[in-house]
Every structure is written in structure tokens, then in C-alpha cells.
Amino acid sequence: MKKLLLIITAIISISITADAKWWIFGKSNDEVGLKYLYVNKAAADETGPKIKIFKETLGADGLIKITGKASVGKGAVGSVRISLDDKASWMDVKFSENGTFEHSFKPEAGKTYAMLVEVTDTAGKTNKVDDTRKEITLSAEDIQAKVRETLDAVFDAYNQKNLQKFLGYVGENFAGDKAILERAVKRDFDALSSISIRYTINNISAGTQGRVFVSVTYNRTVFLNKSGTINTDSGSTELVFESNEGKLSLFSMKQPLMFGLSDAENVATGEVLGNTSSNLVLDETGGLGGDIETVNITCSGVMPYLHGLYYFSTGQKGCHPQDDIVTFGAMADMLIYETAIEPHNGLQAKTFAGKSLSALSSSEVKNTSGYAATNPYTVSTGNSYGISIGGEFYGIEFTSLPASSGAQNISFKIKKF
């Protein structure tokens, strides 16, 4: 709890200091506003009132891309408009049914663009437009070489398991608490060997207070000492550096984490938007946390009881009434029959339609909104399901469900979050 309070305090402090209007982003289901807003992959609610885009990081087309998602509560989005000249003129922006939108423009070096975003619902209600104001400038500064030099040094120190050298690139104001990060990295080094991380820079931008926002795509390979296995993962993540007297130091990181895998929840200051990859997480014993397991249940001769049984806390499985007829049948957290589950012991579920288990993020599953204890709860293959029981969270993806008669063959993938 103490760690959690530390993180919350740090995040609030950062937001206030940067003068970021973070509280307008998705804080109310009834208000018209923005779920998120990005300028060339830099989160607008984190960079403060000004953002510097570096010319060398633009694509061949030289465009700055503004992406976002409008939020209108229970209504529907009526229009999205963007101004780049402090409300002197407005441009209508195309948006999708779910509120996402995108607008690109070609900036001129040395010119400041005062951006504002206006969202209006079909009832005519509008967001707090002034709170979206951000000054965008294009810089010819050679920042990429400095960022790459720092990233190379940080990754090299981590790959070589050199804690002292690694910490030399972590700022004293590290948002997730430098002492927590140090302990987590020590545990990483105890649990892992042959660490190899390769990266590609996607985007670099600068906000207020000399902070540099870096988006990277990575490929990672590690040897897990506990299991004696080689494990790999890949994905995209974001890091923030502070610039002090020409030196960059690590200020914050989002999940998926590059460093501090054994205490991800207390090291990271958020999760990358749209992350769908399955990333490495270490548990307290040095094992690979969040492993996906496969459960198979075969029941025969149990007609007319078409129930497979599963107990989340122990992983115990069986058939009703064949295995431990009364006790297990009464205590099992979940009974599975045909295309439904019957929740017991306070179990609640929610559906992630068309999404695989490997694509589920921790924040999605642990978001308590949408959980229900409907009995029966209809399930199917091709979807994944969040499970909440006893303060613990799991993800399930059914790969085989029982027929209405005959032998009952049930299989599902399960992951604890």
C-alpha cells in the first residue's frame, strides 16, 4: 500500500508540475471530452502545454500526425474539429463510429502551431476546448543521436547486469521511485541470464521541463534461471528522459517494461495505449509471471450432468458428479456445460469479443467495469473472458466447449493477471 501511495503521489505531482490537463481525459462517462490525444505518438496529457517535434524524426512525408479518441458518454459523436492557429480557423476531422480520429499536417520550421480540439455530441454539447490547447513547434535540433547514445548505454548496462552503471542513467526524480526500481532490477538480474534487447526508435518528442518522450519497438531474449528456458517477447513501449546540462537520464517508463520486470506495477507509470503483445513479467520467486497455461477436462459417463469443474485458487479440475461427487461439485468456482459457465463463490466474468488471451492487457482484465455474475454466463470460442474472484483476476480463452450429449471435452487457456 505504501508503494502504491508513493506511485500515485508521484504521478499526481508530475501532472501538476507539467500543467497537463490530464483530468479531462476519460474521467467521466457523462462529459464530452477525449479518451486520449497523441501528437506523433507523444501523449498530449503528459507533455504539458508545449510540445517540440524534431524534424529528423518525421517520416518521408514530413507530416505531424494528431490522433485521438472522442468521448461523449451515452450519446454519439456529432463532430470533431481541430484548430492549429489558436481558434482563428477550424478544420473538420473525419472520425469513426467509436470516436477515433486522425489529422495530419506539414509543419514549417520555426513556426508555432496553437492546437485545440473541439468535440461535439449529437445533442450539441461540447468539450472544454481551451483545456486541449497545446503549442506545437518543429525543431531542427539533432536529438536522435543523443537519445540513441543514452539508450545504447542503458540497454548495455542492463544486458551486462551492471547495476551501478545502470543506475547512473536513472534520474534522482525517477517517477516510479528510484529505490523501488533498484530493488526490482536486482531481482531481474538474479532471475535472468543472457539478456539481449534490441530496439528501434519510433518517435522522439519534447515537452516542458526538458523532458524527452521516446517510443521504441523492441525484441528481447532472456534465459530464465528458474526454469532453464529461453524466453522471448517483442512489442512497443515508451520511455521519458529528463535533460540536465546536456545529459539525459531516465525519468519514467510505461508497460511493457524494459527494466524492473519483477515489480512492474510499482515501477511503471502507466501502460502503452493499444498494447496487444504478451510481455515478460517476473513473479516474486523468479519465475515467469503471467504464463498462459492450457487446461483440458474430459468427462464421460456423467449424463445427464454435463458439467466440467474448475477451481481457480488450486487449479483443481474434474467432472460432476464423477470426481468427488458432492464436495468438489459444490465448491468448484466454475461449472462448464455446453456454451455456458455457472459462476460460484463470488466469481464474476466479462467478455472480450474477438480478442485472444495473449492480446489481453493487465489493465483491461483488472478494470472492474463490466464484470457480472450472470448465471448462466454464455461463452464461446473465439472470445476471451476476464474472471474476477476473491480479489484475483484471470483471463480465459475457450478452445473447446462440451457438446450437449456424449463425452464432454473441454479445453481452455488461462492466465493469471
N, C-alpha and C positions, 0 to 999 in steps of 0.2 A: 504493500500500500504506500509505503514511504517513497519507493522508487516511482510509482505511478504519479504521486503528487508532485514529485520533482519534475517529471516529464511535462505534466500539464502546466505547471508554473512556468517552465522554460518556454513552452510553445506560446503561451499567452504573452509572455514578456517579449518574445521575438516579434509577434504580430503587432503589438502596440508600438514597439520601438520603430518598426518599419513603416508604421502608419498604414498598414494594409487593411483594407475594408473586408477582412475575412468573414465577418459576421453576416454579410449579405449573401453568402454562398450556401444555399440549400438549408437554411436554418428553420424554415417554416413551410409547412405544406400548404398554407393558405396565401402566402405572399407571392407576388410576381417578382422574379429575380433570376439569378443564374446559379446553376448547379456547379459549373466550373467555367473558367475562361483562361485560355492559353494564348500567349504571343510567341510564335516559333518554339513551341514546346516548353516555354517557361510559364509556370503557374502565376497568373496575374495577382492572386491573393497573397503571394509570398514575396514578390519583388518590391513592394512598396509603390509609391505614386509615380516613380520613374523607372524606365527600363531601357538599357542600352543594348542594341543588337549589333553584333560585329559583322562587318561586311564580308570577311573571309569565311564566315560560317553559312552564308546564304548559298542556295543552290545555284545551278547554272542559269536559272531564270531570274535570279536576283530579287525574288519576292519575299516579303514578310507575310506569314500566314497567321490569321487570327481564327481560333477555333473555340467553340463554346457550346453550352447546352442551356437553353432557356427552361425555367421552371415556373409553372403557373398554377400549382396546386391541383385542384379538381377540375379546372377548366381546360381550355385548349389555347395554344399559342396562336395569336392573330397576326403578329408581325414582329420582325426583328430588324432594327436599323443600326447602322454604325456611322459615327461622325469621326473624321480624322482632323478636323480643323476647329475643335472646341465649339461645336454646335452651329457653326456658320452654314454648313450644308450637311445633308444626310443621304445615306445610300441604303436602299432596301437590300436585305440579305436573304437568300433562299435558305429555308430550314426544313428539316424532315419532320415527320409526324411526331417523333419523340422529343423534338425540341433542339436537336443538334444543328449547328450551323457552321459555316466556314466562309471567310472572306480573305482575299489576298490583295496586296498592293505592292508596287515597286517604289521603294523609298529613295530619296535624294540625300546624299551625304551632307551632313551639317544642318539639315532641316529637322525641326521638332514637330512631331505629329501628336496633337492632343486628342486622344481617342476616348470616345464614350460609346456605350452600348445601350440601346433602348429596346426593351421587351414589352410588348403589349398583348394582353389576352383578348379573347373574342368578346369580352364584356367591356373592353375599353380601359381596363386597369393597367397601370404602367409601373415598372420597377423604379427604384431610386437611382435615376440615371447618373446624377452627379457622383455617386459612390463608385461608379465604374471608371471614372476618369483616370487616365494614365498617359503620361508623356513618353513617347517613343522616339528615340534618336538612333541614327546609324553611325557607327564608329569605324574608322579605318585602322584602329589600333590592332597590333599583332598580338592578340591574346591567346590564340590557339597554341602557339609554341610554348608559352608559359604554362598553360593548363596541361598540355601533354607531358612536359617535363615533370610537373608535380605528380600527375597521375602515374607516370612511369616509376617515380621514386617510391610512392606509397604502395603500389602493387608489388614492386620488387621487395620492399621491406617485409610485406605480409607474406609473399611467396617464400621468402627465405626465413620466415619465422623469427625475424629480428624485432623484438618488441620495442626496445629503446629507440631504434631508428624509426619504426612506425609511428610511435607516439610523438616524435619530433615534428611530424607533419599534421598533427591534430591540434587545433586551436584550444587555448585555455577556456574559451567561451563555447566549446562544443555543446550543441543544443541538447543532446541526449545525455549529458553529464560524462565528462572525460574519465572519471574513476570507474563508472559502470562499463564504459567501452573497454577500458584497460582489462578489467576482470573478464569480460566476455571474450576478448581477443586471446587472453591467456588460455582460456578453456578451448578456444578454437585450435590453438597450437598443440594442446595436449591431445585433442581428439583427431587431428588431421595430420597427414604427411603428404609429401609430393604435391603441394598446392601449385596449381598452374591456372592463372587467369589471364585471358586475352581480351582486349576491348577495342571498340571503335567509337570515336566521338560522333554523336549525332548532332548536337547543338550546344552552343555556348551563348549565354546572355548575361548581362549585369544588371543588378537592381541598385537600391540605395545602400549606403553604408559600405560600399566597396565589396559587396557580396557578388560572387560569380556563380551562376547556375549552369551545371553541366549535365547533359543527358548522354548516357553511353549504352551501347549494346555490348554484351559480354558473353564469353564462353568459358566455363570453369570446369576443371577436373581436379578431384581430390581423392586421396586414399584414406578410407575410414579405418582407423586403427582398431576399433572395437570389433568390427565385422570382417576386417581383412578384405574389403571390397573397394573397387574403384567406382566412384560416382561422378556423374556429370550433370550440369544444368546450363541453361542459357536463357537470356532474356534482356530486357531493357530496364535501366534504373536511373535514378537521379541523385547527384551529389551537389552540395553547396560548399563553396570555399570562401574564406574571408581574405582580403588583400590588405597586408600591413607592411608598409615600407618595401613594396615590391615583392614580398614573399606571400605565396598562397598557403593557407592552412585549412584543414578540413573543419567545416562548421556544422554540417548536418548530412544525414543520409536517409533515403526512403527505402522501404521494402520493394523488391527483393534486395537484401543487404549484400554488400561485398565483404564486410568485416563485422565481427561480433555476432556470428550466426547462432551462438549458444544463448543469447539473450536478446533475440530480435525485437521483442515487444518493448523493451526498455531502451534499446539503442536507436531504433528508427523513429523518425518524426513524421510518419505517415506512410502511405503506400502509393506506388505509381499508378496513375489512372489507367484503367483498361488492362492491367497486368493479367495475363491468362496463362503464364507459364508456371510449371511446378518447380519450385525453388528449394534449394538445400536449406534445411533448418536442423540445428543440433539440439538434442534434449540434454537434461542435466547429467545423464550418465555417459555422455559422449557418443550416443547413438544418433542415427539419422532420424530426427523427428519428422512427423508428418508423412511417414511411409504409407503407401497405398497397399492394403492387403486384399486378398481375394478370399471370400467365404463361400463354400459350397455346402448345400444341405440337400440330401436325398432322402425322401420319405416314401416308404412303400408299405402296403397292408394296413393303412391307418384310416381307411374310409369308414364313416363319412367325414372324418376330421381332416380337413385339407390345410393344416397349419404347420408351417415351419416356425421354429422358435429361435430367438437370439437375445442374448444378454450383453449389453454394451460394456459394462464395467469389467467383465471377465472374459468376454469373447466366447462364452459357452453357447453352444448351438444344439439343436435337437429337433425332434418331431413330437407332435401332440396326437394321440396320447402315448406314443410308443416309448419315449425316453423320460423316465422319472415322471410318470403319468400326471400326478396331481401337483407336486411341489414345483417342478420346473415350469409346467404349463401355466400355473397361477402366477409365478414370479417373473417370467420372461418379459423383458422390456418391450419386445415387438413380436407379434404373431403375423405371419405372412401367408396369405391364401389368395389364389387366383391373381387378380390385379389390384389387390388392396393390402394395406397393413393395418393391424389393430394395435394402437398405442396403449402401453401400460406404464405404471409407475411414473406418471407425470411426463411421459415422452410427448414432445411436440415436433411437428415437421413442417417444412415449406419446400416448394418446388422451384427448381432452376431449369426452366423449359429449354430443351435443345442444347444443354450445356454438359460437357463431360466432367467427371470428378477432377481430373487433372487440371482443368481450367478454372476451378473454384478457388477464390482467394479467401484468406482467413477473415478479412473484414466483411465479406459477403455472408459467410456462414455464421459469423458471430453477431451480425446485425439482427437483433431480436424481432424486428418488424416483419410481419408476415407469417410468423410461426403459429400453428394451430394444432389442436389435439383432436381434430375431427375423427370420428370413429364410424365407419372405416375411412381411412385416408387412401385415396386412389393413387396408384403408382403405375409406371410403365417403363419399359426400356427406352433408351434414347434421351431420357432426362436424368438429372441428378437431384438429390434431396438433401436439405440441411436437416440435421437432427439435434434437438436440444433436450437434454435430460440431466437432472441433478447438477446443474451448473456447468456441465461439459457439452462440447459441441463436436459433431461428427458430420462427415459428408458421405453419402451413399449413392452408388450408381448401379442399378439392377441390370444384369446382363442376361438373366434367365428367370422367368417367373413361372409358377406352377400352373399346370392345366387344371381343368375342372374335374377331372377324374383320372384314375390310374396313379402311377408313381409320380411323386411330386419332386421335381428337380428345380432347385432354387440356387441362384448364384448372384453375388453382388460384390462390388468393390467398396472398400470402406477406408476412410482416412480420418484420423482424429486431429482436430484443429486446436 
